[in-house]
Amino acid sequence: MAGKNYNNTTGKTDTEKTVKTNPEVITPAAGDQSYEQVKQEQRFYFNIVKRRYIWFVISLLIIIPGIVSLFTQGLNLGIDFTGGVMLDIKFNQTVTQAQVTKAIESIGLTGQVQMTGNNEVLIRTTFMDEQKRSELLAAIQKDAASFDPSNLKEDSVGPAIGAELRSGAIKAMVLAAALILLYVSIRFRFVYAFSGIVALLHDILVTVGIFSIFQWQIDSSFIAAILTVFGYSINDTVVIYDRIRENEKRMKKKDSFEDMVDKSVWQTMGRSVKTVGTVIIALLCIFFLGGESTKVFALAMTIGVFSGAYSSIFTASQLVVEIKKRMAGPSKKSSPAEAN
């Protein structure tokens, strides 16, 4: 057979073998999938981009009550912000965090309890008069364990430290937002950076708003959680942006930008869902098993991570579509795509 090498073992030519094996080498990551192929592969597929106004409304239904709550009842600030008292107690026997917490709550106080080792406990609570202080120490002796009052260490945290923390947190978030805006603008385009910053503000407002609505007390670890959410959320958004940019280069004149973004979001959906799932599992373990001192951080992170995953898929990428559509004008609207 001229021009072809016949294989006596398989009974097929090398050309026939190449035709059948080459398609297996091409993967979805190479960006060669068509929009129809992506839709067929996704078991629970629905058109995300065509329903973007629904996602915007859902976000507003969560954010607006939070903003109203912030203006009406504010945040339940802990002693890191308002000032208070820190008690360092060395017990004569083994004591648990739950026992000390129960003793504090038995006299109507709230506070943070941190085990520091060698039967030492650090208690943070609000300012107390002498009578309330005596009641607290008596309750701890009764419900937790005995200790030598002469070894008690007591310090005051003034509201000035709280003001410094608030100021530092605001400056840190503004600086982080500015650097993220610059980075995404350079790596992609300004419209992507602007949409990413709006998504970050979405995550912050959702997290802070929920804490305000339910009046959960916040401390300095809450600030750490908010800044961590900043990094997590923009990372997930950039992954989707990368796929959009990759697919945009392969677009033909007849292709719809909306369809291309919808395809890109679904191509990264598995990665987004798996990532947020594993992170939330770890955070829930910290929340339930990590003790009182880590609860605020774990809870804020859980809300922020979930909101970050939502905003990356349903806010940032959809804002890019909406802004590009409005910038293009009515004469250059994307071609209609079937909403499944």
DONU-358767 format. One record per residue: x, y, z of N, C-alpha, C, CB in turn. Coordinates in pm, whole numbers, padded with zeros to 5 digits, always signed. Glycine has a CB too. Example, Ala and Ser with C-alpha at 12.3 -4.5 7.8 and 13.67 -1.06 7.14 Angstrom:
+01319-00569+00780+01230-00450+00780+01320-00330+00780+01131-00447+00905;+01285-00225+00708+01367-00106+00714+01290+00003+00787+01408-00060+00572;
***
This chain:
+00086-00118+00000+00000+00000+00000+00090+00123+00000-00098+00001+00124;+00090+00197-00112+00185+00306-00131+00157+00421-00037+00182+00355-00274;+00265+00476+00022+00254+00595+00107+00204+00565+00246+00163+00695+00044;+00174+00441+00277+00122+00405+00410+00196+00283+00462-00032+00378+00405;+00222+00280+00590+00286+00165+00654+00180+00076+00715+00388+00209+00763;+00168-00045+00662+00066-00137+00710+00120-00218+00826+00018-00230+00597;+00045-00221+00939+00086-00296+01057+00018-00432+01055+00050-00218+01187;+00101-00539+01043+00046-00675+01035-00019-00719+01164+00155-00773+00997;+00024-00662+01276-00030-00703+01407-00170-00650+01428+00061-00655+01519;-00191-00519+01404-00322-00456+01430-00413-00460+01310-00303-00314+01473;-00354-00478+01190-00437-00477+01070-00480-00339+01029-00557-00563+01090;-00412-00234+01081-00449-00096+01051-00326-00021+01005-00513-00026+01172;-00350+00084+00927-00239+00168+00884-00205+00265+00995-00273+00243+00754;-00082+00324+00990-00039+00422+01090-00126+00544+01086+00107+00461+01068;-00177+00579+00967-00264+00697+00954-00394+00677+01030-00294+00727+00807;-00452+00555+01019-00577+00525+01089-00557+00529+01240-00630+00388+01046;-00441+00481+01286-00413+00482+01428-00400+00625+01479-00285+00403+01458;-00337+00713+01399-00317+00853+01440-00449+00925+01451-00227+00925+01341;-00539+00899+01357-00669+00966+01358-00745+00933+01484-00751+00926+01235;-00733+00813+01534-00810+00771+01651-00745+00810+01782-00830+00624+01648;-00615+00825+01780-00547+00856+01907-00530+01004+01931-00412+00790+01909;-00520+01085+01826-00497+01228+01844-00607+01300+01921-00482+01292+01712;-00736+01272+01896-00841+01341+01973-00829+01320+02122-00976+01297+01927;-00773+01209+02166-00761+01183+02308-00658+01274+02374-00724+01037+02332;-00566+01327+02294-00462+01414+02348-00517+01553+02377-00344+01423+02251;-00618+01596+02301-00675+01729+02318-00767+01730+02440-00754+01773+02190;-00740+01816+02534-00816+01822+02659-00892+01953+02667-00724+01807+02781;-00995+01962+02758-01068+02087+02777-00978+02202+02818-01175+02070+02880;-00868+02170+02890-00779+02276+02935-00711+02346+02819-00675+02220+03029;-00703+02277+02704-00639+02337+02587-00728+02440+02521-00603+02229+02487;-00853+02449+02566-00943+02552+02515-01008+02518+02382-00870+02680+02502;-01002+02390+02339-01055+02350+02210-01200+02304+02217-00970+02241+02151;-01260+02305+02333-01400+02264+02344-01491+02372+02286-01436+02236+02490;-01595+02329+02221-01696+02423+02173-01795+02451+02286-01769+02367+02048;-01874+02555+02269-01974+02592+02370-02074+02478+02388-02048+02723+02330;-02112+02415+02276-02209+02306+02283-02152+02186+02359-02251+02263+02143;-02023+02159+02340-01960+02048+02412-01958+02074+02562-01818+02026+02361;-01930+02198+02601-01929+02234+02743-02067+02214+02803-01882+02380+02762;-02170+02258+02731-02307+02244+02782-02347+02097+02798-02406+02313+02688;-02303+02015+02704-02338+01873+02711-02265+01802+02824-02308+01804+02579;-02144+01847+02855-02066+01782+02960-02116+01815+03101-01921+01822+02948;-02179+01931+03117-02225+01975+03249-02362+01918+03280-02228+02129+03257;-02367+01837+03381-02492+01768+03414-02601+01865+03456-02468+01666+03524;-02563+01969+03531-02662+02063+03583-02653+02198+03510-02643+02083+03734;-02622+02194+03383-02598+02319+03310-02722+02408+03304-02552+02288+03169;-02700+02536+03321-02799+02640+03292-02720+02764+03251-02895+02670+03417;-02781+02852+03175-02710+02969+03124-02695+03072+03235-02784+03029+03004;-02574+03085+03288-02547+03177+03398-02551+03321+03352-02411+03146+03461;-02492+03349+03237-02481+03487+03190-02618+03546+03158-02391+03493+03065;-02704+03469+03095-02838+03519+03060-02921+03551+03183-02911+03417+02974;-02887+03492+03296-02961+03515+03420-02887+03607+03515-02991+03382+03489;-02794+03687+03462-02709+03769+03549-02786+03869+03634-02608+03843+03466;-02900+03919+03587-02977+04014+03667-03036+03946+03791-03089+04077+03583;-03063+03816+03780-03111+03742+03897-03002+03737+04002-03156+03599+03857;-02876+03712+03959-02766+03705+04055-02741+03841+04120-02637+03655+03986;-02757+03948+04042-02740+04083+04099-02846+04110+04205-02748+04190+03987;-02968+04068+04178-03078+04090+04274-03054+04010+04402-03214+04052+04212;-03010+03886+04389-02982+03803+04507-02877+03870+04595-02935+03662+04465;-02773+03924+04532-02669+03993+04608-02725+04114+04682-02556+04037+04515;-02808+04191+04614-02867+04310+04676-02960+04274+04791-02944+04391+04572;-03030+04161+04779-03120+04118+04886-03044+04081+05013-03203+03999+04840;-02916+04047+05000-02833+04017+05117-02760+04141+05165-02732+03907+05084;-02710+04222+05070-02628+04339+05105-02710+04452+05166-02555+04390+04983;-02827+04481+05109-02906+04596+05156-02949+04581+05302-03031+04613+05069;-03004+04465+05346-03036+04452+05489-02913+04468+05578-03101+04316+05516;-02798+04422+05530-02676+04436+05607-02636+04582+05624-02563+04360+05541;-02648+04660+05516-02616+04803+05523-02712+04875+05617-02620+04866+05382;-02841+04841+05606-02941+04902+05696-02907+04870+05841-03084+04852+05662;-02868+04744+05868-02832+04704+06003-02708+04779+06052-02808+04553+06009;-02612+04801+05963-02491+04874+06002-02524+05016+06045-02390+04877+05886;-02619+05080+05978-02656+05217+06011-02746+05225+06134-02724+05283+05892;-02826+05121+06157-02922+05126+06267-02866+05071+06398-03047+05049+06230;-02796+04956+06392-02746+04898+06517-02595+04877+06517-02814+04766+06542;-02530+04897+06404-02384+04889+06399-02332+04749+06422-02325+04982+06500;-02203+04741+06457-02139+04613+06485-02124+04594+06635-02002+04605+06416;-02124+04469+06676-02103+04435+06816-01952+04423+06839-02178+04301+06855;-01889+04535+06875-01743+04541+06885-01694+04477+07015-01696+04685+06877;-01588+04398+07004-01525+04338+07120-01430+04435+07187-01452+04211+07082;-01360+04389+07289-01275+04479+07368-01153+04525+07290-01231+04411+07496;-01119+04454+07181-01008+04502+07099-01039+04639+07040-00977+04402+06988;-01168+04668+07025-01210+04795+06966-01263+04893+07070-01315+04770+06861;-01331+04842+07172-01395+04931+07269-01313+04951+07396-01531+04878+07305;-01215+04863+07418-01142+04866+07544-01203+04770+07643-01140+05008+07602;-01124+04726+07739-01174+04632+07839-01064+04589+07933-01235+04510+07772;-01082+04470+07989-00990+04419+08091-00937+04283+08047-01061+04408+08230;-00808+04260+08071-00747+04130+08047-00698+04072+08179-00630+04141+07945;-00743+03952+08211-00704+03884+08333-00621+03760+08298-00829+03843+08417;-00503+03751+08357-00416+03635+08338-00415+03557+08469-00270+03678+08295;-00480+03439+08466-00499+03360+08589-00425+03227+08577-00649+03335+08617;-00349+03194+08681-00282+03064+08688-00355+02977+08791-00130+03079+08725;-00418+02871+08745-00498+02785+08832-00409+02682+08902-00609+02715+08751;-00461+02634+09013-00389+02534+09092-00409+02392+09038-00433+02540+09237;-00502+02376+08946-00531+02245+08889-00576+02262+08745-00640+02171+08973;-00594+02151+08677-00634+02155+08536-00774+02212+08522-00627+02014+08474;-00791+02300+08424-00920+02363+08399-00945+02366+08249-00925+02507+08460;-01071+02364+08211-01106+02366+08069-01159+02504+08028-01211+02257+08036;-01153+02531+07901-01203+02657+07847-01353+02670+07871-01171+02669+07697;-01424+02560+07858-01570+02562+07877-01607+02600+08021-01630+02425+07841;-01530+02551+08118-01558+02582+08259-01542+02732+08286-01465+02501+08352;-01436+02791+08233-01412+02934+08256-01519+03018+08185-01271+02975+08206;-01553+02978+08063-01656+03050+07988-01789+03046+08061-01671+02992+07847;-01824+02930+08115-01949+02915+08190-01949+03006+08313-01969+02769+08232;-01835+03018+08380-01825+03103+08499-01847+03250+08462-01688+03085+08567;-01790+03292+08352-01806+03432+08306-01951+03461+08273-01717+03459+08183;-02012+03370+08199-02151+03390+08157-02249+03382+08273-02189+03288+08050;-02212+03313+08381-02303+03296+08495-02333+03427+08567-02244+03198+08594;-02247+03528+08550-02272+03658+08614-02309+03765+08512-02147+03702+08693;-02348+03718+08390-02398+03811+08288-02292+03882+08207-02481+03911+08352;-02169+03833+08207-02063+03894+08128-02034+03809+08004-01935+03912+08212;-01973+03871+07905-01923+03799+07788-01775+03829+07775-02001+03839+07659;-01703+03737+07718-01561+03759+07702-01494+03647+07625-01495+03774+07835;-01368+03666+07598-01288+03567+07528-01199+03493+07627-01203+03634+07416;-01192+03363+07610-01110+03280+07699-01006+03209+07614-01198+03177+07777;-00880+03224+07650-00772+03161+07576-00682+03083+07671-00690+03268+07499;-00664+02954+07641-00577+02870+07721-00432+02893+07677-00616+02719+07707;-00346+02930+07771-00207+02963+07736-00107+02857+07783-00170+03096+07795;-00153+02749+07843-00065+02641+07887-00031+02649+08034+00060+02642+07806;+00012+02536+08090+00050+02527+08233-00062+02577+08325+00178+02608+08259;-00187+02540+08291-00305+02577+08370-00323+02729+08377-00294+02521+08511;-00271+02801+08279-00290+02946+08272-00398+02980+08169-00157+03018+08237;-00480+03079+08205-00590+03120+08119-00588+03272+08105-00726+03071+08174;-00606+03318+07982-00616+03461+07955-00761+03495+07926-00524+03503+07836;-00819+03583+08008-00960+03622+07994-00968+03768+07949-01037+03602+08128;-01045+03791+07847-01069+03927+07800-01219+03957+07812-01021+03945+07651;-01251+04064+07882-01390+04101+07903-01401+04252+07912-01447+04033+08030;-01524+04300+07928-01548+04444+07931-01503+04505+08064-01697+04473+07908;-01499+04638+08068-01464+04706+08192-01564+04670+08301-01459+04860+08171;-01514+04653+08424-01599+04613+08537-01568+04705+08656-01576+04463+08575;-01673+04728+08738-01647+04795+08864-01595+04692+08964-01776+04866+08919;-01561+04736+09083-01499+04647+09181-01593+04535+09224-01455+04726+09303;-01722+04567+09233-01819+04465+09274-01830+04354+09168-01956+04529+09298;-01839+04396+09043-01851+04298+08934-01723+04215+08922-01882+04370+08801;-01610+04277+08947-01482+04206+08942-01478+04098+09049-01364+04305+08959;-01525+04131+09168-01527+04033+09277-01620+03918+09245-01569+04100+09409;-01735+03950+09184-01830+03846+09145-01768+03752+09042-01959+03908+09089;-01694+03809+08948-01631+03728+08844-01527+03632+08904-01565+03818+08739;-01441+03683+08990-01338+03599+09049-01398+03489+09136-01241+03683+09132;-01506+03523+09207-01574+03423+09290-01638+03314+09204-01680+03490+09379;-01699+03357+09092-01762+03260+09002-01659+03168+08940-01841+03333+08891;-01542+03222+08906-01436+03139+08848-01386+03037+08951-01320+03227+08799;-01371+03083+09076-01327+02992+09183-01430+02880+09203-01307+03069+09316;-01555+02913+09190-01662+02817+09217-01684+02721+09099-01791+02890+09248;-01697+02776+08977-01738+02695+08861-01621+02639+08781-01823+02777+08770;-01503+02695+08796-01388+02648+08718-01289+02574+08808-01318+02765+08646;-01200+02648+08872-01101+02587+08961-01042+02695+09050-00988+02515+08879;-00974+02653+09156-00915+02748+09250-00786+02807+09195-00889+02681+09385;-00752+02928+09240-00627+02993+09200-00583+03087+09312-00644+03070+09066;-00460+03128+09308-00406+03220+09408-00426+03363+09360-00254+03191+09434;-00514+03440+09426-00541+03578+09383-00415+03666+09379-00643+03641+09475;-00315+03631+09458-00193+03713+09459-00114+03701+09329-00105+03673+09577;-00137+03591+09255-00069+03571+09127-00149+03622+09008-00037+03425+09108;-00264+03683+09036-00350+03734+08930-00287+03855+08863-00490+03770+08985;-00280+03852+08730-00230+03965+08653-00346+04031+08580-00119+03921+08553;-00356+04162+08592-00470+04235+08533-00418+04357+08457-00571+04279+08644;-00465+04369+08333-00427+04483+08249-00552+04541+08184-00323+04441+08140;-00545+04669+08155-00654+04738+08087-00615+04769+07943-00692+04869+08162;-00713+04750+07853-00695+04785+07712-00785+04904+07685-00728+04665+07616;-00726+05020+07663-00805+05141+07643-00864+05149+07504-00720+05262+07668;-00966+05232+07486-01030+05247+07354-00937+05303+07248-01150+05337+07367;-00826+05365+07288-00731+05419+07190-00674+05306+07104-00616+05494+07261;-00651+05187+07167-00601+05073+07091-00706+05028+06991-00563+04956+07185;-00833+05033+07033-00941+04998+06942-00946+05090+06823-01074+05001+07015;-00928+05221+06845-00929+05317+06735-00813+05293+06640-00924+05460+06790;-00698+05256+06696-00581+05228+06614-00604+05106+06525-00458+05206+06702;-00669+05003+06581-00699+04884+06503-00796+04915+06390-00757+04776+06594;-00899+04994+06418-00996+05031+06315-00928+05107+06202-01108+05116+06375;-00845+05204+06239-00776+05284+06140-00682+05199+06055-00698+05396+06207;-00607+05110+06122-00515+05023+06050-00586+04928+05956-00432+04945+06147;-00702+04878+06000-00778+04785+05916-00829+04853+05789-00897+04727+05994;-00881+04975+05805-00931+05049+05689-00818+05079+05591-00999+05181+05734;-00704+05124+05644-00589+05153+05558-00541+05027+05485-00474+05213+05640;-00539+04915+05556-00494+04789+05494-00586+04748+05380-00488+04678+05599;-00719+04760+05400-00813+04721+05296-00808+04815+05176-00955+04718+05352;-00792+04945+05201-00780+05041+05090-00654+05013+05009-00779+05186+05144;-00542+04989+05077-00417+04959+05009-00427+04829+04929-00302+04950+05109;-00488+04726+04990-00505+04598+04921-00591+04615+04796-00568+04494+05015;-00700+04692+04806-00788+04714+04692-00714+04788+04580-00912+04793+04734;-00633+04888+04616-00559+04965+04516-00457+04878+04443-00488+05084+04582;-00385+04794+04519-00285+04707+04457-00351+04600+04369-00198+04640+04566;-00464+04548+04414-00536+04449+04334-00587+04513+04204-00655+04390+04414;-00639+04636+04215-00687+04709+04098-00574+04728+03997-00746+04845+04139;-00457+04765+04047-00341+04785+03959-00297+04654+03895-00225+04847+04038;-00288+04548+03975-00242+04419+03925-00335+04363+03817-00232+04319+04040;-00465+04364+03844-00560+04307+03747-00568+04395+03622-00700+04292+03812;-00554+04527+03638-00555+04617+03523-00438+04587+03430-00551+04763+03568;-00321+04561+03488-00203+04531+03407-00214+04393+03343-00075+04539+03494;-00259+04296+03420-00266+04159+03368-00380+04140+03269-00281+04061+03483;-00491+04208+03292-00606+04197+03202-00637+04335+03144-00731+04138+03277;-00754+04390+03179-00791+04526+03139-00864+04591+03255-00879+04527+03009;-00882+04722+03248-00941+04794+03360-01083+04746+03389-00941+04943+03331;-01159+04711+03288-01296+04666+03311-01298+04540+03396-01368+04641+03176;-01198+04455+03378-01187+04333+03460-01150+04371+03604-01081+04235+03400;-01056+04465+03617-01013+04508+03751-01128+04573+03826-00894+04606+03740;-01203+04660+03760-01316+04727+03824-01420+04625+03870-01380+04829+03728;-01452+04529+03785-01550+04425+03821-01500+04341+03938-01580+04335+03701;-01368+04313+03940-01311+04237+04050-01318+04310+04182-01167+04202+04020;-01294+04443+04180-01303+04523+04303-01447+04530+04353-01249+04665+04280;-01542+04542+04261-01684+04542+04301-01719+04409+04367-01776+04566+04178;-01665+04299+04313-01690+04168+04373-01628+04159+04513-01633+04056+04284;-01510+04219+04531-01448+04221+04664-01533+04300+04763-01307+04280+04656;-01582+04415+04721-01670+04495+04808-01797+04417+04841-01706+04629+04740;-01846+04341+04745-01962+04254+04767-01934+04158+04882-01997+04176+04638;-01817+04093+04880-01782+03994+04983-01768+04059+05120-01652+03922+04946;-01707+04178+05125-01689+04248+05251-01823+04291+05309-01598+04369+05233;-01909+04347+05224-02040+04393+05270-02127+04277+05316-02112+04470+05159;-02117+04164+05247-02195+04046+05288-02149+03997+05425-02182+03932+05183;-02018+03985+05442-01964+03934+05569-01993+04029+05685-01813+03911+05557;-01960+04156+05666-01982+04256+05772-02131+04272+05800-01919+04392+05733;-02212+04272+05695-02356+04288+05713-02419+04175+05792-02424+04297+05578;-02379+04051+05764-02433+03936+05839-02393+03944+05986-02384+03803+05777;-02268+03983+06012-02224+03998+06151-02304+04108+06221-02073+04029+06157;-02339+04213+06148-02418+04322+06207-02562+04279+06233-02417+04444+06115;-02621+04207+06138-02761+04163+06153-02777+04073+06275-02807+04087+06027;-02686+03978+06291-02697+03883+06402-02623+03928+06527-02643+03748+06358;-02558+04045+06520-02488+04105+06634-02387+04010+06696-02588+04149+06740;-02315+03938+06608-02204+03856+06656-02087+03947+06691-02162+03750+06549;-02026+03922+06805-01916+04008+06849-01792+03986+06764-01883+03981+06996;-01725+04096+06731-01605+04087+06649-01483+04131+06730-01619+04172+06521;-01367+04076+06694-01242+04115+06758-01136+04134+06650-01196+04008+06863;-01012+04143+06689-00906+04168+06591-00892+04056+06489-00773+04187+06663;-00929+03933+06524-00921+03822+06428-01020+03840+06314-00947+03689+06499;-01126+03917+06337-01223+03947+06231-01155+04025+06119-01342+04026+06288;-01067+04119+06155-00994+04196+06055-00904+04105+05973-00912+04307+06122;-00838+04011+06040-00752+03915+05970-00833+03832+05872-00680+03824+06071;-00954+03794+05912-01040+03714+05825-01081+03795+05701-01164+03667+05901;-01116+03921+05721-01159+04006+05609-01045+04021+05507-01204+04146+05660;-00924+04045+05556-00809+04061+05466-00777+03930+05394-00687+04109+05544;-00797+03817+05462-00776+03687+05398-00878+03662+05289-00782+03574+05502;-01003+03702+05315-01109+03689+05214-01074+03770+05090-01245+03734+05272;-01013+03886+05109-00968+03969+04997-00882+03885+04901-00887+04092+05049;-00781+03819+04958-00690+03742+04876-00755+03620+04813-00573+03699+04957;-00839+03551+04890-00903+03431+04838-00998+03464+04723-00980+03359+04950;-01080+03566+04742-01182+03600+04643-01120+03642+04511-01271+03711+04696;-01019+03728+04515-00960+03776+04390-00885+03663+04319-00866+03893+04417;-00832+03567+04395-00763+03453+04334-00861+03371+04251-00698+03364+04442;-00979+03344+04305-01079+03267+04232-01128+03345+04110-01198+03233+04324;-01141+03477+04125-01185+03561+04014-01083+03561+03901-01210+03704+04062;-00954+03569+03934-00848+03571+03834-00845+03440+03755-00712+03597+03900;-00874+03328+03820-00878+03200+03750-00984+03203+03639-00907+03085+03849;-01101+03259+03670-01208+03270+03570-01168+03370+03462-01341+03313+03637;-01109+03483+03502-01062+03582+03405-00961+03521+03308-00998+03702+03478;-00871+03437+03359-00772+03372+03273-00840+03288+03164-00678+03284+03356;-00942+03214+03204-01012+03130+03106-01089+03217+03006-01107+03032+03177;-01147+03327+03053-01217+03418+02962-01119+03474+02859-01286+03533+03041;-01003+03518+02905-00903+03574+02813-00856+03469+02713-00783+03629+02892;-00837+03347+02760-00792+03239+02672-00896+03211+02564-00764+03112+02753;-01023+03203+02604-01130+03175+02508-01159+03293+02417-01256+03134+02581;-01138+03416+02469-01164+03535+02388-01070+03540+02266-01147+03662+02473;-00948+03491+02283-00852+03490+02172-00898+03397+02060-00714+03447+02222;-00979+03296+02092-01025+03199+01993-01161+03236+01934-01031+03061+02054;-01215+03347+01976-01349+03387+01928-01345+03423+01779-01402+03506+02009;-01452+03387+01710-01471+03427+01571-01573+03542+01567-01520+03306+01483;-01582+03607+01453-01669+03725+01442-01814+03692+01474-01660+03784+01302;-01857+03571+01439-01997+03533+01461-02025+03491+01605-02035+03420+01366;-01919+03469+01684-01937+03422+01822-01987+03532+01914-01806+03366+01875;-02063+03493+02013-02118+03586+02112-02024+03595+02233-02259+03543+02156;-01997+03717+02278-01914+03736+02396-01982+03677+02519-01884+03886+02419;-02114+03689+02526-02189+03634+02640-02175+03482+02645-02339+03673+02630;-02186+03417+02528-02170+03272+02524-02029+03230+02565-02202+03219+02385;-01930+03309+02521-01791+03278+02554-01766+03287+02705-01697+03372+02479;-01823+03390+02770-01808+03403+02915-01880+03291+02987-01860+03540+02963;-01999+03257+02940-02074+03147+03001-01996+03016+02989-02212+03133+02935;-01937+02993+02873-01854+02875+02852-01734+02875+02948-01805+02869+02706;-01671+02991+02963-01552+03002+03050-01586+02975+03195-01490+03141+03036;-01699+03028+03240-01742+03009+03379-01766+02861+03406-01869+03091+03410;-01832+02794+03313-01862+02652+03334-01737+02566+03325-01965+02605+03232;-01639+02608+03245-01514+02532+03236-01435+02537+03367-01429+02585+03122;-01453+02643+03444-01382+02657+03572-01472+02625+03691-01327+02798+03586;-01597+02587+03665-01693+02564+03773-01647+02451+03866-01831+02531+03715;-01600+02342+03809-01556+02229+03892-01445+02267+03987-01511+02115+03805;-01349+02342+03936-01238+02387+04019-01288+02477+04130-01134+02459+03935;-01379+02570+04100-01430+02664+04200-01506+02592+04311-01520+02768+04135;-01593+02499+04272-01675+02428+04369-01589+02339+04460-01781+02342+04297;-01493+02270+04401-01406+02182+04481-01320+02263+04577-01317+02097+04389;-01270+02377+04531-01185+02459+04617-01262+02514+04736-01124+02574+04538;-01378+02573+04709-01455+02631+04819-01505+02522+04913-01574+02712+04764;-01534+02405+04860-01580+02294+04944-01475+02250+05043-01621+02177+04858;-01353+02231+04995-01245+02186+05085-01209+02293+05188-01121+02149+05004;-01209+02420+05146-01177+02528+05239-01282+02539+05348-01164+02662+05164;-01409+02531+05311-01517+02544+05409-01516+02426+05506-01654+02553+05338;-01484+02306+05459-01474+02190+05550-01368+02217+05656-01440+02060+05470;-01252+02268+05614-01145+02299+05710-01188+02408+05808-01018+02343+05636;-01257+02510+05758-01301+02619+05845-01407+02573+05945-01357+02734+05761;-01496+02486+05903-01597+02433+05995-01533+02349+06106-01700+02349+05918;-01428+02277+06070-01355+02201+06173-01292+02295+06274-01246+02113+06108;-01235+02407+06225-01176+02506+06316-01284+02567+06404-01103+02616+06237;-01399+02596+06345-01508+02661+06420-01559+02572+06533-01624+02695+06326;-01580+02444+06503-01639+02354+06603-01536+02293+06698-01714+02244+06535;-01412+02279+06653-01311+02209+06734-01197+02299+06780-01255+02094+06655;-01189+02420+06729-01074+02504+06757-01081+02588+06882-01052+02592+06646;-01193+02587+06952-01205+02667+07074-01262+02805+07048-01072+02679+07141;-01292+02875+07158-01359+03005+07150-01274+03110+07079-01394+03053+07288;-01144+03106+07097-01058+03211+07043-01052+03211+06890-00919+03196+07098;-01091+03101+06826-01085+03094+06680-01222+03100+06613-01016+02966+06638;-01328+03108+06692-01464+03103+06636-01494+03222+06547-01565+03096+06748;-01457+03342+06590-01488+03462+06511-01416+03456+06376-01446+03590+06588;-01289+03420+06380-01210+03410+06256-01271+03305+06164-01063+03375+06288;-01300+03186+06215-01352+03077+06133-01489+03111+06075-01361+02949+06215;-01575+03175+06155-01708+03210+06108-01702+03316+05999-01794+03258+06224;-01622+03420+06021-01607+03526+05921-01547+03471+05792-01519+03641+05975;-01449+03384+05805-01387+03324+05687-01486+03236+05610-01265+03241+05728;-01566+03159+05682-01664+03072+05616-01761+03154+05533-01740+02988+05720;-01815+03260+05592-01908+03347+05519-01837+03413+05402-01967+03455+05613;-01715+03464+05426-01642+03534+05322-01600+03444+05207-01521+03598+05380;-01557+03321+05238-01515+03227+05133-01634+03187+05047-01450+03102+05196;-01748+03160+05110-01868+03125+05034-01911+03242+04946-01982+03084+05129;-01911+03363+05004-01948+03481+04928-01848+03506+04816-01956+03604+05019;-01718+03480+04843-01615+03499+04741-01634+03407+04622-01479+03478+04800;-01669+03282+04649-01694+03188+04540-01815+03232+04459-01716+03045+04595;-01920+03279+04529-02041+03327+04461-02009+03448+04373-02151+03363+04563;-01937+03546+04430-01911+03669+04356-01819+03647+04236-01850+03773+04448;-01725+03552+04247-01636+03523+04134-01715+03469+04016-01528+03423+04176;-01813+03384+04044-01891+03320+03938-02007+03409+03893-01944+03185+03985;-02081+03464+03989-02207+03530+03957-02202+03683+03961-02312+03483+04052;-02089+03740+04000-02081+03887+04007-01972+03942+03916-02057+03932+04150;-01847+03905+03942-01734+03964+03869-01744+03940+03719-01602+03909+03921;-01756+03813+03680-01761+03782+03537-01886+03838+03470-01755+03631+03517;-01997+03843+03545-02122+03896+03488-02116+04048+03473-02241+03858+03577;-02044+04114+03564-02025+04259+03550-01941+04291+03427-01959+04317+03676;-01841+04207+03397-01761+04227+03276-01852+04224+03153-01650+04119+03265;-01942+04126+03149-02036+04115+03036-02125+04239+03027-02122+03988+03050;-02179+04279+03142-02272+04392+03143-02202+04521+03102-02335+04407+03282;-02083+04547+03154-02011+04669+03121-01972+04671+02974-01886+04684+03209;-01921+04560+02923-01883+04553+02782-02005+04573+02691-01815+04419+02752;-02118+04517+02733-02240+04531+02654-02284+04677+02647-02352+04444+02713;-02276+04747+02759-02318+04888+02763-02217+04978+02693-02337+04934+02908;-02088+04944+02701-01986+05022+02633-01995+05007+02482-01847+04982+02681;-02036+04887+02437-02046+04860+02293-02160+04938+02229-02064+04712+02268;-02266+04964+02307-02380+05036+02253-02478+04942+02186-02333+05141+02154;-02598+04991+02152-02703+04906+02097-02669+04847+01961-02830+04984+02085;-02578+04912+01887-02547+04862+01751-02450+04747+01752-02490+04973+01666;-02382+04728+01869-02280+04623+01876-02311+04520+01984-02144+04684+01901;-02436+04500+02010-02475+04403+02112-02434+04263+02070-02626+04408+02138;-02406+04183+02171-02368+04045+02144-02485+03972+02081-02323+03973+02272;-02457+03878+01995-02563+03802+01931-02636+03720+02035-02507+03712+01821;-02765+03701+02016-02844+03631+02117-02805+03486+02129-02991+03641+02085;-02808+03437+02251-02779+03296+02276-02898+03233+02343-02653+03278+02362;-02917+03111+02316-03032+03041+02375-03010+03021+02522-03057+02907+02306;-03104+03061+02605-03096+03042+02749-03151+02907+02786-03170+03153+02824;-03065+02821+02831-03110+02686+02866-03148+02680+03011-03002+02582+02836;
***
